[in-house]
Amino acid sequence: MTYLGVLFVVKVDWASVALHAIVPHVTFSVDYLTLLVAVLGTTISPYLFFWQSAHRIEELRDEPEGGDDAMALDRRSKPDEQQKVRTSRADVFAGMALSNVVMFAIIVATAVTLGSHGTHDVASAAEAARALRPVAGHLSTILFAAGFIGAGFLAIPVLAGAGSAGLSGLLGRQWGFSRAPRDAPVFYGLVAAGTLGGTALTLLGINTIKLLVVVALINGLAAAPFLVVVMLISGNREVMGEHRNGKLARTLGWLTAGLMGLAAIALVATGGGL
């Protein structure tokens, strides 16, 4: 929430923000399309596909029903099944809404501080914080640092856990923070390797901002195929039964997959990409 606090410290032309949010200025340049795909990659990142499913399963594992094996919805009573669906849906809607609000706050705060003063070459979070001091004052610098540190504490277990759960499942190994390390050694080993590897990168003098863009770009390019697979599975009645996607979910899902696919194709067509 500290990123939202920055907006109350700096001066924002909200009329201009509203206009450009509704009518964006689109250019078909490599730089623009690269950042567009990267932003889409952070909004619908493939790791969410693994983490969201893993989180739901681990939540079911923690219940007394089923023990270590999560009890499927169709094995539960109808009221319990409906309650699980409602809580899961509320969790997803609330989480995605909050994440998009925070992302919007970051974009606006960056535009009215660093962007409006011509500060474009920022290689690390420390440089961004220092660049904010003369532009927006001491308080905004503190808020930026607090938000960045807080986001890091939140993101590290999610990112490391999501990748480790996906790879452990691919290898046929036990996974999940609900299991003890001795029961899922491969999973915890991958979490440790990812966490320590990410920490090591910060000590090697690598331009972390560019690295974040590259990772987001990879996510953006990979997200469309993932979305297509998810839409095919979630719309299959034989697989999902009565829980298959409805008309609205199918429409929005395929539109999103198409948008991300078109953005990736346009980037590649203009000579961009990795």
N, C-alpha and C positions, 0 to 999 in steps of 0.2 A: 504493500500500500504506500510505501515511501515514494514510489515513482508518481503516484497520483498527487502526493504532497508537493512535489516539485512544481506542478502546474499552478499551485496557489502562491508560489514564491516568485515565479517569473511572469512577465507580462505577455499575454497571449491574445492575438487578434482572432477571437472566436468566430467572427463572421467569415473571415478568410478561411479558417480551418473547416468550417461547415461547408463552404462552397467547394473547396478542393477535395473534401472527403466524398461529396456526392458526384462532382464532375472532376475526376482526376486528370492531370495533364500527362497523357500517355505519349511516349516517344519510342520508336522501334530501334533503339540503339542497344549495343551489346551491354553497356553498363546498366542501363535502365532495366532490361530484361533479366540480367543477372540478379539484380537486387529484387526484382519482382518474384522470380522463381525462388530465391532464397527466403523471402518473406512468406511465400506460400509454404515453403518447406518447414518453417518454424511454426506455422499455424496448424497445418495438418501433417505433422511429422510421422514417419513410419514407426518410430519407437512407441508412439501412442497406441498403435494397434496391438503391440505386444503387451505394453504396460497395463493398459485398461483391462484387457482380458485376464492378465495375470493377477491384477489387483482384485478383480471380482472373484476369481477362483480362490485366492488366499483368504478372502473374507468368508467364503463359504467353508473353507477348511477349519477356520477358527470356531465354527459352530459345533455343538455337541453331536448334531446329526451327521452321520457319514464318517466321522473320524477323520483320518488323513485324506480320504477320498471325498471331495466335495459332492454333496448331494445335488443332482440335477434338478432343474425346475419342474420337469414333468413327473418327478417322483414325490413332489411335495403336495400338500393340500392346496386347493384352489386359492383360498385367502392368502396363504403364505406365499404362493407363487406370484400372485398379483402384487403383494407388498414388496417383494424383492424386485420386481420389474419397476415399480414406481420409485423406489429408493435409488436404484441404479440409474434410472433416467434422470431423476433430479440431481444426482451427483454429477453426471456428465454435463447437463445443461448449466449447472452452477459453475462448474470448473471451467468450461469452455467460455462462458460469458465473462468470468473474472479475468481469464488469461487474455482475452481480446481487449478488454478495457485497459489492462496494464500495458499491453503492446501499443495500443493507441496513445496512451499517456507517454510512453517512451518516445514514440515517433514525434509527437507534438513538442515535447520538451527538448528533444534534440534539434528539431527544426528552428525553434525560436531562440535557442542559445548558441550552440556550436554552428549550426547551419547558417543562421542569419549573420554571423560574424566572420564567415569565411574559414572556419576551422574545420577542415575536411580530413586531414591526415592525422588520425588518432590511432596509435598502434597498441594501446593497452588501456585497461580500466583506470589505471593511475594517471595516465596522460589525459583521459577524458575528465577525470575529477579536477585535475589542475587547470585544464582549459576552462572549466565552468566557473572557477573562482572569480576572475575579473569580469566575466560576462553576467553572472547571476548572483554573485555574492557568496559569502562563506556558508550560509545556511543550505543553499542548494547543493553545494559540494558535499556537505555532511549527509544530506538526504540521499544523494546519488550513491555515495559509498555504502551507506546502510542498506539501501535497496539492493545493491550489487552483491554484497556479502550475504544478505538474507536469501536472495535468489539462488546463490551458489549452494548454500546449505540445503535448500529445497531440491535443487536440480541434481546434485551429485548422486544421492541414492536412487533417484528416479531414472536418470540416464544410465548409470552403471547397472542398476537392477534390471532395467528393460532389456538392454543388450544381452546381459548374462542369462536372463530367463529364456530369451529367444534362442540363443546359441546352445544352452543346456538342453532345451527341448529338442533341438535339431539333432543333438548328439545322443538323445535318449537317456539323459541323466535327470536325476531329481533336481528340482529348483525351488526357489521361494524363500523369502525371509521368515516364513512361518515354520520352516524346517531348521533343525539344528545344523551347525557346520559339519558335524560328522556324518549327517544323513545326506548332505548335498555339497560335498567338497568341491566338485567342479564348478558349481554355481558361485560359491563364495570365493573360489580362486579367481574366477573371471571378474567378479566385482572388485576384488583387491587389485588385480592387474589393471583394470580400467581406471580405478581411482588413483593408484600410484602413477600410472602412465600419464594421466591428465595433469597430475601435480608436477611431474618431471618436465612436461612441456613448458610450464610457466617459468622454469629455471634455465631454459635453454636460449632465452632471448628471441623466441619466435614471436612474430607479429600476431598476437592472439585475436585481435579484431578481424584481421583477414582470415585467420583460421576458422573463426566462428562463421564467417560468410561462406567459406568453402564447404564446411560441414552442412550448413543450412542449404546450400546449393545442391549438394548430394542428396539430402533429404527431399528437396523439391523435385529433383529429377526422378527419384525412386518412388515418390508418393503416388503418382498416377497409376502405375501398374498394381501397387498394393490396393488402391481404392477399387480398381476394377475387380480384383479377386474378392475383396470384401463385399462388394455389391452383388456379385454373382452368388456368393454363399448366402448372404443375408436375404436374398430374394428367392432362394430355392425352398419350396415348400417341403420337399422330402427331407431336407437337412434341418430347417428351422421350425417346421410344423406351423402351429398357430402364431409363433413369434416372428414369422417372416416380416420383412419390411412392408409397410403400408404404401399407399400411392404417393403421399407427400414425401416420405423418407426416400423412396426410390427416385422421385423426380429431383430432389435436392442433391441426393448422392451422385446420380449420374451427371448432373450439371457441374458439380464440383470436380468430379473426375475428368470431365471434358475440359473444364477451365484449366486445370493443372496440366493436363496433357497438351493443350494448345500452347500454354505458356512455355513448356519445356521444348516443344517442337519449334516455336518461334525463336527461342534462344539458340538452339542448335542451327537453325536455318540462317541466322545472322552471323554465324561463325563463333558463337560464344560457347560456354560450357567449360568442362574441366580439361 
